[in-house]
Amino acid sequence: MTPRLNALIIGCGNIAGGFDHDAPPGSWPLTHAGAMSRHGGFHLAACVEPDTRKRAAFAERWNVAQAWPSLAEAGSKAGRFDVISVCSPTAAHAQDLEAAMALAPRLVFCEKPLTPDLARSRVLVRAFSEAGIALAVNHTRRWAPDVLRLRDELAAGHWGEVRSVSATYNKGVLNNGGHLIDLLHLLLGPLHVVWAGPPLHDFWPDDPSIAAVLLARGSTVIQLATAHAADYALFELQLVTSRGVVVMESGGLGWRMREAADSTQFSGYRALGEAQARPGEYRQAMLAAATNVYEHLTRGQPLASTGASALQAQEVCEKIRQKSQELFS
């Protein structure tokens, strides 16, 4: 018999369940509650949300029996929950992660970034490890099937050598930039910060977007450009390789691939062919994340995104901020 895992969700906003509140039947879930419900191996046992109206709406939509205004209400429930999702605002993550740890779940699934402070994040990752509690972090693209195929294609040499990379993001070097840095880690490995531009306060007062130049694999140049969050959301990536160009658009909702071939116009030259557009599989990522969490707890499958991998991304984001301060303060 397949076990069902008891889940507690802390914070009842958009990523907890709001994005799926009015989703049509059969659509891919984009939230923790939506993915757990679709998976079927989880029981949404409780939620925590200080806003009365938001808490009631969440509990009704996802059929949650116990809805508390604070984690203090769950203080005597240690060991009751297998999984705790931390979906509260970033500023509350540290205290919510500590409170979640005290409830002794088997796994905590936290929204990124872990905390706004790198030192605090390091302490918490170490504490979870010492407590024997698994820690997953929602760097969502680590579960997107098309991103994983690209990672494997790059590793197998299908695209040849990566010559250069360019990317554009907005809404904070730690918040959205952290997603981008984690994606680059996944695809290319460790990153070295060479240069950082002036801070652009386009959304968060304490987390500016910052342009940067990085190096991967010793000599692969990565250029990070910024857009302004007040204009529109932008999260895109282009890899120029020896065999073609790969472009991720709209955060992973679409892709364009151009492969190199002998030129039909100029003898002896090679040129890029017509772009082949493909729909992205980003929408599949949250259900894949819930599946990964479930398989980790029931069958020992490794987690695709962990506290350790999240720390690697946050460390690079912090180096970008420090380099920016050195050059432009």
C-alpha positions in Angstrom: 0.0 0.0 0.0 1.4 3.4 -1.0 1.9 5.6 2.1 0.4 9.1 2.3 2.6 11.8 3.8 1.2 14.4 6.2 2.0 17.9 5.1 1.9 21.3 6.8 2.2 24.5 4.7 3.5 27.7 6.3 2.2 30.8 4.5 -0.9 30.7 2.3 0.1 33.1 -0.6 0.5 32.6 -4.3 3.3 30.0 -4.3 1.6 28.0 -1.5 -1.6 27.6 -3.5 -2.8 30.9 -4.9 -1.5 30.5 -8.4 -3.6 27.3 -8.7 -6.7 28.6 -6.9 -8.8 29.0 -10.1 -6.7 26.8 -12.4 -8.7 24.8 -15.0 -8.9 21.0 -14.4 -6.0 19.1 -15.8 -3.6 22.1 -15.9 -0.1 21.6 -14.5 0.1 22.7 -10.8 2.3 25.7 -10.1 2.2 25.6 -6.3 3.0 23.5 -3.3 -0.6 22.6 -2.5 -1.5 22.1 -6.1 1.4 19.8 -6.7 0.9 17.8 -3.5 -2.8 17.4 -4.3 -2.2 16.3 -7.9 0.4 13.8 -6.8 -1.9 12.1 -4.5 0.7 10.8 -2.1 0.3 13.7 0.4 -2.4 14.7 2.9 -2.6 18.4 3.4 -3.2 18.2 7.1 -2.6 21.8 8.2 -1.7 25.3 7.2 -0.4 28.4 9.0 -1.2 31.9 7.9 -1.7 35.1 10.0 -4.1 36.7 7.6 -7.6 35.4 8.6 -9.2 35.8 5.2 -6.3 34.3 3.3 -6.0 31.4 5.7 -9.7 30.6 5.4 -9.7 30.8 1.6 -6.7 28.5 1.4 -8.1 25.9 3.9 -11.4 25.8 1.9 -9.8 25.6 -1.5 -7.4 22.8 -0.5 -9.6 21.0 2.0 -7.2 21.6 4.9 -8.8 20.5 8.2 -6.5 22.5 10.6 -5.7 26.2 9.8 -3.7 28.1 12.4 -2.8 31.8 12.6 0.8 31.0 13.9 3.2 28.2 14.3 2.8 28.5 18.1 -0.5 26.7 17.6 1.4 23.7 16.2 4.0 23.7 19.1 2.8 20.4 20.6 2.6 18.6 17.2 6.2 17.5 17.0 6.6 14.4 14.8 3.1 14.7 13.3 4.2 16.0 9.9 6.3 14.2 7.3 6.7 17.3 5.1 6.6 21.0 6.0 6.5 23.6 3.2 7.8 27.0 4.0 6.0 29.4 1.7 6.1 32.5 3.9 7.7 35.8 2.8 11.5 35.6 2.6 12.0 37.8 5.7 10.2 35.2 7.8 12.1 32.2 6.4 14.7 32.0 9.2 12.3 31.9 12.0 9.9 29.6 10.2 12.7 27.2 9.3 13.7 27.1 12.9 10.1 26.5 14.0 9.7 23.8 11.4 12.8 22.1 12.6 11.4 22.0 16.1 8.4 20.1 14.8 10.8 17.3 13.7 9.4 16.5 10.2 11.2 14.2 7.9 11.7 16.9 5.2 11.2 20.7 4.8 10.6 22.1 1.4 11.5 25.8 1.5 11.0 28.6 -1.0 14.1 30.3 -2.2 16.2 32.1 -1.0 16.6 30.2 2.3 17.1 33.5 4.1 18.2 37.0 3.1 21.4 36.5 5.1 24.1 34.1 3.8 25.6 33.5 7.3 22.1 32.6 8.6 21.5 30.3 5.7 24.7 28.5 6.4 23.8 28.0 10.0 20.4 26.6 9.1 21.7 24.2 6.5 24.2 22.8 9.0 21.5 22.6 11.7 19.1 20.6 9.4 21.9 18.2 8.5 22.8 17.7 12.1 19.1 17.1 13.0 18.8 14.5 10.2 16.0 16.5 8.5 16.1 16.6 4.7 16.0 20.2 3.3 14.7 20.8 -0.3 14.8 24.3 -1.8 12.5 25.4 -4.6 14.9 26.3 -7.3 12.2 25.1 -9.6 14.1 24.6 -12.9 16.1 21.7 -11.3 12.9 19.7 -11.8 12.0 20.9 -15.3 12.4 18.0 -17.7 13.7 20.1 -20.6 16.3 21.8 -18.4 17.5 18.4 -17.3 17.7 17.2 -20.9 19.8 20.2 -21.8 22.1 19.6 -18.8 22.6 16.0 -20.0 23.1 17.1 -23.7 25.8 19.6 -22.6 27.5 17.0 -20.5 27.4 14.4 -23.3 28.9 16.9 -25.8 25.9 17.1 -28.0 26.3 20.9 -28.3 30.1 20.8 -28.4 32.0 23.5 -26.4 30.1 26.3 -24.6 31.7 29.4 -26.0 29.7 32.1 -24.1 26.5 32.7 -22.2 24.3 35.7 -21.8 21.3 36.1 -19.6 18.8 38.8 -18.5 16.8 38.9 -15.2 15.2 41.4 -12.9 13.6 41.6 -9.5 16.7 41.1 -7.3 20.0 39.4 -7.5 19.1 37.1 -4.6 15.4 36.5 -5.4 15.3 36.1 -9.2 19.0 36.2 -9.7 19.4 33.3 -7.4 17.2 31.2 -9.7 19.5 32.2 -12.6 22.7 31.5 -10.8 21.4 28.1 -9.6 20.4 27.3 -13.2 23.9 28.2 -14.4 25.4 26.0 -11.7 23.3 23.1 -12.9 24.2 23.5 -16.5 27.9 24.7 -16.3 29.2 24.0 -12.8 31.0 26.4 -10.4 31.0 30.1 -11.1 33.6 32.8 -10.5 32.6 36.5 -10.2 34.8 38.8 -12.3 32.9 42.0 -12.3 29.6 43.5 -11.0 27.7 46.6 -12.0 25.9 49.3 -10.0 22.8 48.2 -8.0 19.4 48.7 -9.7 16.6 48.9 -7.1 13.8 47.7 -9.4 11.6 45.9 -6.8 13.1 45.0 -3.4 14.6 47.8 -1.4 17.2 45.4 0.1 17.8 43.2 -2.9 18.8 45.2 -6.0 19.3 43.6 -9.5 22.9 43.8 -10.5 24.6 43.1 -13.8 27.7 40.9 -13.7 30.4 39.1 -15.6 31.2 35.5 -14.4 33.4 32.7 -15.5 32.5 29.0 -15.7 34.9 26.1 -16.5 37.8 28.5 -16.3 37.3 30.5 -19.5 33.6 30.5 -20.4 32.4 34.1 -20.1 28.9 34.6 -18.7 27.3 38.0 -19.0 24.3 38.8 -16.8 22.2 41.8 -17.8 19.4 43.4 -15.8 15.9 44.6 -16.8 13.6 46.7 -14.7 10.8 44.8 -12.8 8.4 47.7 -13.2 8.4 47.2 -17.0 7.7 43.4 -17.1 9.1 40.1 -15.9 12.2 38.9 -17.7 14.2 35.8 -17.2 16.0 34.5 -20.3 19.2 32.7 -21.1 21.3 32.1 -24.3 24.1 29.6 -24.7 26.4 30.0 -27.7 28.1 26.7 -28.4 30.4 25.3 -31.1 27.5 23.5 -32.6 24.7 26.0 -32.3 22.8 28.4 -30.1 20.2 27.5 -27.4 17.8 30.1 -26.1 15.5 29.8 -23.1 12.7 32.3 -23.2 10.0 33.5 -20.8 11.6 31.8 -17.8 11.5 28.4 -19.5 8.0 28.5 -21.1 9.7 28.4 -24.5 12.9 27.5 -26.2 14.6 28.2 -29.6 17.4 26.0 -30.9 19.6 26.9 -33.9 22.1 24.2 -35.1 25.1 25.0 -37.2 25.5 23.5 -40.7 27.5 24.1 -43.9 26.3 27.3 -45.5 24.1 27.0 -48.6 25.1 30.6 -49.6 28.9 30.7 -49.0 31.1 27.7 -49.8 33.5 26.8 -47.0 31.5 28.6 -44.3 29.2 27.3 -41.6 26.1 29.1 -40.5 23.2 28.8 -38.1 20.0 27.2 -39.4 16.5 28.4 -38.9 15.4 28.6 -35.3 13.4 25.6 -34.1 10.9 26.7 -31.5 9.8 24.3 -28.8 7.3 24.7 -25.9 9.0 24.7 -22.5 8.2 22.2 -19.8 8.6 24.6 -16.9 5.0 24.1 -15.9 5.8 20.4 -15.2 8.4 21.3 -12.6 6.3 21.7 -9.4 4.6 18.3 -9.9 8.1 16.8 -10.5 9.3 18.5 -7.3 6.5 16.9 -5.3 7.3 13.5 -6.9 11.0 13.9 -6.0 10.1 14.8 -2.4 7.8 11.8 -2.2 10.3 9.4 -3.8 13.0 10.7 -1.5 11.0 9.9 1.6 9.6 6.6 0.4 12.4 5.2 -1.7 15.5 7.1 -0.9 15.7 9.0 -4.3 18.2 11.9 -4.1 16.7 15.4 -3.9 17.3 17.4 -7.0 17.6 20.8 -5.1 19.0 20.9 -1.6 20.1 23.3 1.1 23.7 22.7 -0.1 22.9 23.6 -3.8 20.9 26.6 -2.6 23.9 27.8 -0.6 26.2 27.6 -3.6 23.8 29.9 -5.5 23.4 32.3 -2.6 27.2 32.5 -2.1 27.6 33.7 -5.7 24.8 36.2 -5.3 26.6 37.6 -2.2 29.9 37.9 -4.1 28.1 39.8 -6.9 26.6 42.2 -4.2 30.0 42.6 -2.6 31.8 43.3 -5.9 29.1 45.9 -6.8 29.6 47.6 -3.4 33.4 47.6 -3.9 33.1 49.2 -7.3 30.2 51.6 -7.0 29.7 52.5 -3.3 
